Amino acid sequence: MKKLILSIVFCIVAFSSINAQKIEMKKSFGENMFYQNDKKLKPSQLTELLKSNTEAFDLMKSAKSNYTWATVLGGAGGALVGFPIGTAIGGGDAKWELAGAGAALILVAIPILNNYNKKAKKAVEIYNNGIPSVSSSFNPEFNFNIKGTNMGISMSF
């Protein structure tokens, strides 16, 4: 009985590791969005998925660093632009120098974000090219069934 359960667990693990899914990319507002099984992936999730491919993983780590810098610079720039605008709308004396500095930060963030997009796209292409095309169409589903004193495992695909 122990050997049977052990062999079933081994088969489930073997089938699940073979079934690597391709990652799809869609462009939205100047940024690449990545999806797997119609689920949007964050850069950290994408990096985790690419761990199995060393070349893609290293490229994605570099891309993620660019994404972080672009987010920090763009957010700081947006705050520096927004603060004087809010002050002016409120009737106060706006410091437009801050808005200029914020615009400069936003302009610096744009090419860094473009670099992220290029590196992430290339990393996903490397990952997808390393996946056998046969495995993407095979998606088994395992169910553990218990009825009374009987138990079993069913596989549907």
VOBA-1610 file (N, C-alpha, C; in pm, whole numbers, padded with zeros to 5 digits, always signed):
BEGIN
Met+00082-00119+00000Met+00000+00000+00000Met+00086+00126+00000Lys+00195+00124+00081Lys+00283+00240+00086Lys+00349+00264-00049Lys+00387+00155-00117Lys+00450+00169-00248Lys+00353+00227-00349Leu+00226+00189-00342Leu+00126+00241-00433Leu+00106+00391-00413Ile+00090+00434-00290Ile+00072+00576-00260Ile+00196+00654-00300Leu+00313+00601-00273Leu+00437+00667-00309Leu+00450+00682-00461Ser+00414+00579-00535Ser+00423+00587-00681Ser+00321+00684-00738Ile+00204+00693-00678Ile+00102+00789-00723Ile+00150+00932-00699Val+00204+00957-00582Val+00258+01091-00552Val+00371+01126-00649Phe+00457+01029-00678Phe+00566+01053-00773Phe+00511+01090-00910Cys+00408+01020-00957Cys+00349+01049-01089Cys+00288+01188-01093Ile+00220+01226-00986Ile+00159+01359-00980Ile+00267+01467-00987Val+00374+01450-00911Val+00484+01548-00913Val+00549+01551-01050Ala+00568+01436-01112Ala+00632+01431-01244Ala+00547+01501-01349Phe+00416+01477-01349Phe+00328+01540-01447Phe+00320+01691-01425Ser+00317+01735-01299Ser+00305+01878-01273Ser+00432+01952-01310Ser+00549+01890-01298Ser+00673+01959-01333Ser+00693+01964-01484Ile+00638+01868-01557Ile+00650+01869-01702Ile+00564+01978-01763Asn+00454+02010-01698Asn+00354+02098-01756Asn+00387+02245-01732Ala+00494+02295-01789Ala+00529+02435-01779Ala+00446+02513-01882Gln+00387+02621-01837Gln+00300+02701-01924Gln+00376+02821-01980Lys+00346+02854-02104Lys+00407+02971-02166Lys+00354+03098-02103Ile+00435+03202-02111Ile+00398+03333-02059Ile+00364+03421-02178Glu+00249+03487-02170Glu+00206+03576-02278Glu+00234+03720-02239Met+00257+03804-02341Met+00285+03945-02316Met+00185+04031-02391Lys+00135+04135-02323Lys+00047+04233-02386Lys+00099+04371-02351Lys+00095+04462-02445Lys+00144+04598-02424Lys+00027+04685-02377Ser+00048+04764-02271Ser-00057+04850-02217Ser+00005+04978-02162Phe-00033+05091-02220Phe+00015+05222-02176Phe+00167+05229-02164Gly+00238+05178-02264Gly+00383+05185-02268Gly+00454+05086-02178Glu+00380+04994-02118Glu+00442+04895-02030Glu+00398+04756-02072Asn+00489+04661-02064Asn+00455+04522-02096Asn+00384+04459-01977Met+00272+04394-02005Met+00199+04319-01903Met+00216+04171-01936Phe+00247+04090-01836Phe+00272+03949-01859Phe+00162+03866-01793Tyr+00118+03763-01866Tyr+00008+03678-01822Tyr+00046+03531-01838Gln-00001+03451-01744Gln+00012+03307-01755Gln-00122+03248-01713Asn-00182+03169-01801Asn-00315+03113-01778Asn-00416+03223-01749Asp-00409+03333-01825Asp-00499+03450-01812Asp-00490+03519-01677Lys-00382+03498-01604Lys-00360+03564-01476Lys-00243+03661-01491Lys-00267+03788-01454Lys-00162+03890-01466Lys-00052+03863-01364Leu+00071+03875-01410Leu+00186+03850-01325Leu+00254+03981-01287Lys+00287+03997-01161Lys+00367+04110-01115Lys+00513+04080-01149Pro+00600+04182-01155Pro+00741+04155-01183Pro+00805+04054-01088Ser+00767+04057-00961Ser+00825+03961-00865Ser+00776+03818-00895Gln+00649+03803-00934Gln+00597+03670-00970Gln+00664+03620-01098Leu+00685+03711-01192Leu+00751+03675-01317Leu+00894+03629-01290Thr+00963+03699-01203Thr+01100+03661-01168Thr+01101+03521-01106Glu+01005+03493-01019Glu+00996+03362-00955Glu+00972+03251-01057Leu+00887+03278-01156Leu+00859+03179-01261Leu+00981+03148-01346Leu+01065+03248-01366Leu+01180+03232-01456Leu+01301+03168-01388Lys+01289+03130-01262Lys+01403+03071-01189Lys+01453+02942-01254Ser+01366+02871-01323Ser+01406+02743-01382Ser+01500+02762-01501Asn+01504+02881-01559Asn+01592+02910-01673Asn+01692+03017-01628Thr+01817+02978-01610Thr+01918+03068-01553Thr+01937+03195-01635Glu+01946+03182-01766Glu+01968+03299-01851Glu+01850+03397-01842Ala+01730+03345-01849Ala+01611+03429-01840Ala+01599+03491-01701Phe+01633+03414-01598Phe+01624+03462-01460Phe+01721+03579-01436Asp+01845+03565-01482Asp+01943+03673-01464Asp+01900+03800-01536Leu+01847+03785-01657Leu+01800+03901-01733Leu+01680+03965-01664Met+01592+03884-01608Met+01473+03937-01541Met+01509+04007-01411Lys+01611+03958-01339Lys+01655+04027-01218Lys+01704+04167-01251Ser+01779+04179-01360Ser+01825+04310-01405Ser+01707+04398-01445Ala+01611+04340-01515Ala+01492+04415-01557Ala+01412+04462-01436Lys+01401+04376-01335Lys+01325+04411-01214Lys+01390+04527-01140Ser+01522+04532-01141Ser+01593+04644-01080Ser+01558+04774-01154Asn+01555+04768-01286Asn+01515+04885-01365Asn+01371+04926-01333Tyr+01284+04828-01317Tyr+01143+04856-01286Tyr+01131+04928-01152Thr+01209+04882-01054Thr+01205+04944-00922Thr+01251+05090-00929Trp+01362+05114-00999Trp+01411+05252-01013Trp+01313+05340-01088Ala+01254+05289-01195Ala+01157+05367-01271Ala+01036+05401-01186Thr+00992+05307-01103Thr+00877+05330-01016Thr+00909+05437-00911Val+01026+05428-00851Val+01065+05525-00748Val+01079+05664-00809Leu+01152+05675-00919Leu+01172+05805-00982Leu+01041+05863-01036Gly+00960+05779-01099Gly+00833+05826-01152Gly+00737+05869-01042Gly+00733+05794-00933Gly+00646+05832-00820Gly+00691+05961-00755Ala+00821+05976-00734Ala+00873+06100-00674Ala+00849+06218-00768Gly+00870+06195-00897Gly+00845+06302-00994Gly+00699+06341-00999Gly+00611+06243-00994Gly+00467+06273-00992Gly+00426+06352-00870Ala+00485+06318-00754Ala+00454+06393-00631Ala+00505+06536-00640Leu+00625+06553-00695Leu+00681+06687-00708Leu+00604+06773-00809Val+00547+06712-00908Val+00464+06786-01004Val+00327+06814-00942Gly+00272+06716-00873Gly+00138+06730-00818Gly+00127+06829-00703Phe+00231+06839-00621Phe+00225+06928-00505Phe+00204+07075-00545Pro+00283+07131-00637Pro+00260+07270-00676Pro+00125+07290-00746Ile+00082+07193-00822Ile-00048+07204-00889Ile-00159+07210-00784Gly-00151+07123-00685Gly-00250+07125-00577Gly-00247+07255-00499Thr-00128+07306-00475Thr-00115+07433-00404Thr-00178+07546-00486Ala-00154+07547-00617Ala-00211+07651-00704Ala-00363+07640-00710Ile-00416+07519-00715Ile-00562+07500-00717Ile-00623+07547-00585Gly-00551+07525-00476Gly-00598+07565-00344Gly-00585+07715-00319Gly-00523+07786-00410Gly-00511+07931-00395Gly-00382+07975-00330Gly-00290+07884-00304Gly-00164+07919-00240Gly-00058+07960-00343Asp+00060+07992-00291Asp+00172+08031-00376Asp+00250+07904-00414Ala+00234+07862-00539Ala+00295+07737-00586Ala+00443+07756-00615Lys+00523+07658-00583Lys+00666+07659-00615Lys+00685+07576-00741Trp+00690+07643-00853Trp+00695+07575-00982Trp+00830+07511-01009Glu+00931+07548-00930Glu+01061+07482-00943Glu+01049+07334-00907Leu+00963+07305-00808Leu+00941+07165-00770Leu+00877+07088-00887Ala+00784+07152-00955Ala+00719+07087-01070Ala+00822+07060-01180Gly+00914+07153-01200Gly+01019+07132-01300Gly+01111+07017-01263Ala+01147+07010-01134Ala+01231+06900-01087Ala+01155+06767-01101Gly+01027+06768-01071Gly+00945+06648-01085Gly+00935+06603-01230Ala+00918+06698-01320Ala+00912+06665-01462Ala+01045+06604-01508Ala+01156+06655-01456Ala+01287+06600-01491Ala+01299+06455-01442Leu+01250+06428-01321Leu+01255+06291-01269Leu+01169+06197-01353Ile+01054+06247-01397Ile+00967+06164-01482Ile+01036+06136-01615Leu+01102+06237-01670Leu+01174+06217-01797Leu+01289+06118-01783Val+01353+06114-01668Val+01459+06017-01643Val+01401+05877-01627Ala+01282+05866-01566Ala+01219+05736-01541Ala+01172+05668-01670Ile+01137+05745-01771Ile+01082+05687-01895Ile+01180+05594-01964Pro+01306+05635-01992Pro+01398+05540-02057Pro+01433+05419-01968Ile+01432+05437-01837Ile+01459+05325-01748Ile+01345+05223-01757Leu+01220+05273-01766Leu+01106+05183-01783Leu+01111+05113-01918Asn+01154+05185-02021Asn+01169+05122-02153Asn+01273+05011-02149Asn+01381+05034-02073Asn+01484+04931-02058Asn+01428+04809-01987Tyr+01343+04830-01886Tyr+01275+04719-01818Tyr+01192+04640-01919Asn+01114+04713-02000Asn+01027+04646-02097Asn+01107+04559-02193Lys+01219+04610-02242Lys+01302+04534-02337Lys+01362+04410-02271Lys+01417+04427-02151Lys+01481+04314-02083Lys+01379+04209-02041Ala+01264+04252-01990Ala+01162+04157-01947Ala+01107+04080-02067Lys+01086+04150-02177Lys+01036+04085-02299Lys+01136+03979-02346Lys+01264+04014-02347Lys+01368+03922-02391Lys+01376+03801-02296Ala+01364+03825-02165Ala+01370+03716-02068Ala+01254+03619-02088Val+01135+03672-02114Val+01019+03585-02137Val+01034+03508-02268Glu+01090+03572-02369Glu+01114+03501-02496Glu+01211+03386-02476Ile+01318+03409-02400Ile+01415+03303-02371Ile+01347+03190-02295Tyr+01266+03225-02196Tyr+01195+03123-02117Tyr+01098+03043-02205Asn+01018+03112-02285Asn+00920+03044-02370Asn+00986+02955-02475Asn+01102+02997-02527Asn+01173+02916-02626Asn+01230+02788-02563Gly+01252+02790-02433Gly+01306+02672-02364Gly+01201+02572-02323Ile+01074+02605-02342Ile+00965+02514-02304Ile+00929+02427-02423Pro+00924+02296-02406Pro+00880+02210-02517Pro+00735+02243-02553Ser+00707+02248-02684Ser+00574+02287-02729Ser+00469+02183-02698Val+00508+02057-02681Val+00412+01950-02653Val+00353+01967-02513Ser+00434+02010-02416Ser+00387+02015-02278Ser+00283+02123-02256Ser+00280+02228-02338Ser+00186+02335-02314Ser+00042+02294-02345Ser+00023+02191-02428Ser-00112+02149-02460Ser-00164+02041-02366Phe-00079+01978-02289Phe-00119+01873-02197Phe-00135+01932-02058Asn-00257+01934-02008Asn-00284+01995-01878Asn-00371+01900-01796Pro-00311+01796-01734Pro-00392+01701-01659Pro-00443+01761-01528Glu-00555+01708-01482Glu-00612+01749-01355Glu-00634+01623-01271Phe-00580+01621-01151Phe-00589+01505-01064Phe-00691+01532-00954Asn-00773+01434-00923Asn-00872+01444-00817Asn-00859+01323-00725Phe-00864+01348-00597Phe-00859+01242-00497Phe-01002+01218-00451Asn-01052+01096-00469Asn-01192+01064-00440Asn-01200+00964-00325Ile-01295+00989-00234Ile-01322+00897-00124Ile-01472+00873-00119Lys-01512+00747-00126Lys-01653+00708-00114Lys-01661+00590-00019Gly-01715+00614+00097Gly-01726+00507+00196Gly-01589+00458+00238Thr-01562+00331+00214Thr-01433+00273+00251Thr-01337+00268+00133Asn-01380+00319+00018Asn-01296+00316-00102Asn-01234+00453-00127Met-01115+00453-00185Met-01052+00578-00224Met-00979+00555-00356Gly-00964+00664-00429Gly-00897+00653-00557Gly-00856+00789-00609Ile-00775+00786-00713Ile-00730+00908-00779Ile-00775+00901-00924Ser-00835+01010-00970Ser-00876+01015-01110Ser-00798+01126-01179Met-00769+01104-01305Met-00697+01204-01383Met-00783+01238-01504Ser-00806+01367-01527Ser-00880+01409-01645Ser-00795+01510-01721Phe-00803+01503-01854Phe-00725+01594-01940Phe-00798+01622-02066
//
